[in-house]
């Protein structure tokens, strides 16, 4: 009996020795989220520089860089979290970080427009690594794994957004594109090594199953068709209806087939859990609102009033770097929001948090609809919107995580992450369309900017998107008639 106890104790010590230090694991998770979000938001300030350096004659050619980044991200959101469930957290994280490294290295070495397009697609796929900490933190941190994982995701996302926007401004003013991509490749290579060293290999449970290749490829195809329509719709005009129809029809058929599949990409039963579908839709709308706000802020603040006719003059005349600093309150309140609501969500108050987040976001957008011609207007609005969005993201991702066992944490993250990617693309496309409805030519150039009145319109449309979240949650609550179950401690 004593010998058995000693052996059991030794086995326990060996298991404990394999568990990584909490701080190191959280640090790697935060690093992945910050870097991947920074990539997505470092690009807008760089687009004019890219257009000039590579001699691109049209804006649409420049936007293909962002389009491929988005399409790659859509594929990654579907595949990478599920790969973590099936193949292990370390393997998925190292693979994703490796994709980011290769994606940055290609334009650094090639230094050409085609190389940049290829690198953007590969980096876009790797940016889905931001969802992986939801799985490996939950699986390796005892007790409040879900709360910690979601908190890291939300807080690091806010930091990554501002790092990206400020970093883009710094690069525009001080570095060449080639130097930037060299630095980026080195940073991702270091992240790959750290991921391999710190993140433990977690063999998949037998209940997880395997990745259904046909269903996964099919889903990537129809999601890509929808994203392609959203990002290129204005350029293609009526022709954009073709990929849109293909995407919608493909999605409907995919859902019907997946319901009967033994190797479904996503567990349909999870989507039937209380509030999960509403939470996914809410995160998509929060993503749309987030993208809309960033686009409206970035474009208005960088318009130089002196360059426009006096009757049409508007803008703050700020540089890309100065525009990034306007986003600091957004990041600060993202941190606050993530910490304030995680306990409420863990206790099953996710629906209330989604509604509170939506109302705060709508209030911040409504403020900017009325007042957006002074820097301090944006500082106030960014703080309120950042608080509301962080609450919404925290609640949405937590609700999905609490609906599944930890073996399927990646799958749950993939569902919500895919919804977020579509929402971000939709918000960007919608506001781009609004700002293109009426333009003002800049004298002496071929450049056109949006008419000032369209910014107020854009903000009010964004308020409407935020209020749709409230509607979606209320409908779900009425249909389910109960709250979301509390997370297991």
Order of alpha helices (4+ residues) and beta strands (2+ residues): alpha-alpha-alpha-alpha-alpha-alpha-alpha-alpha-alpha-alpha-alpha-alpha-alpha-alpha-alpha-alpha-alpha-beta-beta-alpha
